[in-house]
Amino acid sequence: MRKEPRRLANDCFATAHRLMPHAEAMALLKARVRPVTDVESVPLEAALGRILAEDVIAPRDIPAFDNAAMDGFAVRHADLAPEDETVLPVSMTVFAGDVPRPLPEGTAARIFTGAPMPKGADTCIMQEDVEFDERQARFPAGVPKGINVRPAGEDQAAGRPVVEAGVRLRAPELAAIASTGQAEVRVRRPLKVALMSSGDEIIRPGTPFREGAIYDANVYILRGALEPLGVEIRDYGVIADTREAVEAAYARAVEECDVIVTSAGASQGEADYMAEMVARMGRLHAWRLAIKPGKPIGFGQIGDTVFLGLPGNPVAAFVTFLMYGVPVVSGLAGHNWREPVRYPLPAGFAMPKRKTGRREFLRGWVEPDGQGGVVVRRYPRDGSGLISSAVAAAGLIELVEDLESVAEGDPVNFIPFGEFGIAPR
């Protein structure tokens, strides 16, 4: 069944036909990409990894009452002598789950972790600091007021968001929602992504090798980058280099998916029909980015389905997807995506002369420098087809456009793959 019309503008990816700086590309994506997926309610236990569609508001203070942070004795601070020991009779015992009566003046309450503080009590002294028996307790001098008491609303105040819409739900967010008593949440439906490869020379692993063939590495590197985003991936296989095959694959994907992701087949060669058919069936905007690797990227739409055309070289496809595909897919899925954190680290390599005017993403890793610190190393070769560089790497080294050279020890920005949800080695 055809999807309902979406709210994404047809010219979402329109841009000037020029070499575009990285920062401008990111600003355009942030400004124009909007959620396109429906909203549904799911039980809290089924919500891990889903994207929250509506704020979860605290219906009451959390915790709902002042409570003891540890086992000890609840007292009125005014009953303690400021400069001497104080002996008070024990008038009650309070367990977690009790609803205690008010604390009589001049007495103490034996209390356990999580138990409500009796009305009038404002301080909890841990039992290790108290000499006590069943009838009385001796407290040291100089006890600070309010110690070891968790006040009502300390975690969340009533009426405030516990978790905000657009967050991907992890274990901590689920715990926070559970603390409100809410058993279901409103989440975005997983974005459906059609993953396609192109080229008569491309064969899938498991197929006998033949002369001139290339095994499809792109589908695996892109699947691995997509899966942490919580999307539903539909593998359309390798599409033959004919207009008819590409058109049929696109027509099917438009009916079934929200996004089409392709690699290769987007150049100007005679048999490259992936981008051509997007332009025929919908709209295509070729972004020429001032980056290395992966200058040409195709953005477009066929009806309500977004098209993302990546370079054919595996590392170029991987890097451009991380930097540009992740924000597109995340935004369409309703995730409040943020740019990855850059960590300035000393370079463990040198580049005496560098071509300026483009942003470069080298593959690299962090290792000890032998002097108690760390340095970031780069893979020695830059080829965008060298999968070995991605295997060796733990992240990307980002060199900005106006950087003319790098000397050992210079600070460079390092972006761990973990910033994109990719697990460390």
N, C-alpha and C positions, 0 to 999 in steps of 0.2 A: 504494500500500500504506500502511496506517495506521502512523503513527509508534509506536515503543515508548513505554510510559508514562514520563513524566518524573518528576523528583524535586521539582519546584516545588510547594509547598503550595497547595491550592485557595484559601485565604484569605490568600495572600501580600500582597495589596493592601488587605486590610480595614483600616479606620481609622475614627476617630470622625467623625460628621457635623458638622463645624464648620470655620471658616476656619483653615487650617493654616499656620503660619509656614514659610518656606523651609527653615530649618535642620532643622526637625523632619521635613519631607518628605524631605530628603536622607538623614537618619539612618535613616528607615524603609526607603528604597530600598537603602541599603548593607547593612542588616541582613537583609533578606528576599530579595533577588534572588540566585539561584544559577545556575550554568551548567546548561544543558539539552541541549547539543549532544554528539554522539558524538565519539569520538577515533579518529584514523586516522594511519597512518605515511605520510610523503611524503618524496621525495628533497629534500635540502637546497636544490637549485637551484629547487625548486617551492614553497618555504616562505615566500617574501617576503610580508609582510602577514598571514600566518596567526598564530593565537594558540597559543602553546606550551602543551601539555597536561601535560607532565612536566618536572621539572627536568633540565637537562643537567649532569652531574657531570664534573669534570675527572678523567680516569683516571690522570693523572700530572701532575707539575709542568709548568707552561707559563710560560716555556720549560723544557725538560726538563734543561737544563745551563747552567752559567755560560757566558756568551758575550760576545764583544767588541761594544761599542756602536758602534764606528767602526774604520776602518783605522788601524793603529798598531803598537805593540809591547807584548806581554804580559811582565810581569816579576814577580818576588817583591819586594814593597815593602821587605822587609828588606835586599835587595841594593842599595838606593839610598842614597846619602849624603844626610843630611837637609839639610845646609847648603852643599853643593858639587855641581858637576856629577859625573855618574857615567858611565863608559864600560864597556859590557858587550859581550861577543861575542854574535853572533846564532847560536844553535844550531839553529834550525828555522824553518820557515815553515808556518803553519796557515791553510788555506782553509775556507770554509763547507762543511760536509759531511764534513770530516776527523774522524778519531778520533785525536787527537794522543797521543804518549807524554808522560810527566811531564817538566816543565821542569827541566833540570839546574840546580842552585844556581849562582849567579853568572853566569847567562846570560840572554838575552832571546829571545823568539820573535817573528818578524815575523808579524802576524796581521791578518785582514781581517774586515770587518763581518759579524757573525752567526756567526763561527767559534767552536768550543768553546774555552774557556780551558784550556790545559794544566794538569794537576794540579800544584799548587804555586804557580801564578801567581795573583795576587790583584789586580793593577792593570794597566790598559791606558792607555798614553800615546799620544795621537793623533800621527800621523806629522808633522803640521805643526809640532809642538814638538820634533822630534827631528832631529839631524844623523846621517845613517847612510849606510852603503854595504852591500855584500853580506856583509861580515865582522863589522862592529861598529856599535854605535849609541851616541850621546852624549845623555844625558838631563839636563834642567835640574834645578836644586835645588828642593826644596820641593814635590815632587809629592805630592798627597794620596793616601792609601791607598784602594784600591777604586774609583778614578776610572774612568769609561767601561766599567764591567763591569755587564752585566745578569745578576743572579743567577737561578739556577733558582727557578721558582715566583714570580718577581716579578709576573707578570701574573695567574696563577691557581695556587693551591696544590692539590695532589692531594686529591681527595675533597670539594672545595668546589663549590658550584653555579657554573657558568659563566654560565648564563642560567636564570632561575627561571620556573616555570610561571605562566601568566597574562599573560606579556609578549607584545605584538604584535611579531613578528619584523621588524626593519629590517635594513639592510645591516650595521651594526656587530654585531648579535646573530648574524647568519649567519656573519660572519667569526670571531667568538668560538667558535661551535660547530665551524666548520671546523678551528680550531686544535687541537681535541681529536682529530681524525681521524674523527669521526662523520659518516656520509654520509646518514643519515636522521634525521628527528625525528618525535615524536609531537605532533600538533596537533589542535585542535578543528575539527570540520567547520564550514564557514561557516553562520552562522545564516540561516535562510530567512525573509525578511520580505515579507509581502503588503502592498502599498501600494494603498490605495483612496481614491477621491474619491466624493463623494455630492452629489446635487442635480440635479433636472431642468433647472435653469438653467445647469449647468456643461457646457461643451463643451471639447474638446481643441484645441490649436493645429493649424491646417490645415483645420479645419472652417469653412465659411462662416459669417460672423457673422449673428446674428438678433436681433431686438429682445428685450431682457430677458435675453439670455445673458451669461455671464461665462466668460472663458477660464480654464482650469485652471492657475493659477500654482503652487498648493500642491504639486502632484505633482513639480514641478521643484525647488522650494526644499527639499522634504523628501528627494527623491532625492539632491540635492547634499549634504545633511547626512548621509545614510545611507552613501553610497559610501565615505567615508574610514574607516568602521568595518569594512570588509572583509566585509560581509554580502552574501548573494545576494538581490537585489531582484526580486520578481515583481509586475509592474504589473497590477492587476485592472481598471483602467480606471475609468470613472465609473459608479457604481451608481445605478440608477433609484430614485426615491422611492416604493418600494412595499415592503411587508413581504416579499413573495415574492422580490423581486430581492435584497434584503439578506440574507434567510435563505439563499438559494442561493449567494450569494457567500461568506458565512461558512462554509457547509458545505464548500465546495470548499477554502477557505483552511485550514480545520482539518485537512483531509487532507494538505495540501501544505506547510504553513508552520509555523514556530515562533512567529511574531509577526504580528499584524495591526495596521497603522497606518492610521488614518483621519483625515480633517480634515473639519470641519463635520458636520452631521447628528446632533450629540450634544446638542442643546438640547431644550427641551420643546415645540417646535412640532408641529402636527398631522402634518406629513409628515416628521418627523425620526425615522427608525427605526433608525439605526446603533447608538445606545446601548440603545434598547429591546430590540432583538433579541439583544444580548449578554446582557442580564438574563434574557431568556426561554430562551436556549440554554445559558447558563452562569451566571457570576457577574459582577456589575458593581459597582464601587466608584467613586462620583463624588467626586473630590478637589476641594474648594474651597480654593484656595491664596491666601494673602495676598500676591499678587504683581501686578505690572502690567508687560506685558500678559499676558492669558491666564489669568484666575482659574479657570475650570472645566476640568478635565482628567479624562478617564475612564480608569480602570485596571480590567482584569478578565481573565477567562479563560473560554474555551470548551473544555472538556476540558483538554488539555495546551497549548493555544495561547493565548498572552498577547495581550490586547487593549490598545491604546493609542489613545485617542480625543482628538485635538487640536482646538483652536479652528479656526474656519473662516477667520478673517482671516489672510492669508499671513504677516505679520510675527509675529502672536501664535503661529501654528503653528510658525514657525521658532524663535522664542525659547524657547518651552516645550519644543520637542523638544531643543534644545541643552542646556537646564538639567536636564530630567527624562527625556526620551527617551533621550539618549545614555547616562546611567548604567544605565537599564533594559536597553537593547539590548546594551551592553557587558557587563554582568553576566551576562545570559543566554548571551552568546557565550563566556563564560569569560575575559574580559579583566579583569585587575586594574586596573580604572578608578580614577583619582584625580580629585578635584575640580580644576577648572581653576585655574591660578595667577592670583591677582589682583595687578595692578601698581598701587601707589598713585602717582598722578600729579596735578599741579596742574590744577584745572579751568580751562578757557578759556571758561567760561560762568557764568551766575548763575541761581539759582532762589531768590528772596527768601522765598517761602513755599511749603512743600511739605506735602502731606497725609501724615501719618505712619501707622504701623501696617501698612504693606505694603512689600515689597521691590520695587524698580523697576529695570527694565533698559532703559536708554536706548540708542539706537544712536549710535555715535560713532567718532572716529578721533583719531590723534595727529599733531600737526604742530609744527614749530619755533615757538618764541615770539619769535624775533627777537633774543634776548639770550643765545643759546648753550644754552638749555634747550628743553624741550618742554612742551606743554599738551595736554590732551584736550578736543576739541570735541564738542558734541552736535548731532545733527540738529535743526533748529529746530522741527519738528512731531512730535507723539507718536502720531498715529493708527496703530492696529495693522493697518490695511489699506494703509498707505503703503509699497509695495514700494520706492519711491525711497529710503526711509530705510535699508533694508538694502543697497541698491546703493551708497550713499554711505559706509556704515560699514566700519570695519576690525575692529570688535569691539563689545562691550557695556560700557556704563558702569553699574556696580551701585551703587544707592543703598539703604542699609540702612534697616530699618523705623523707627528712632527719629530719623532725620536730618530736622531741621525746615527747614533751608535750606542752600543752597550759594552761597558767594561766590566770585568769581574768585580763583584761587590756592589755594583750599581743596583738600586732598588728596581724591581720589575713586578708587575702585577701577576699573581698566580691565581687561577680559578680552578679549584678542585672539581673533579667530576661529580663529587657529592652534592655540589650546588645545583646540579641538574637531576638529582635523585638517583644517580648511578652509584651503586655500592662500591666501596673501596676494595682493592685487591686483598 
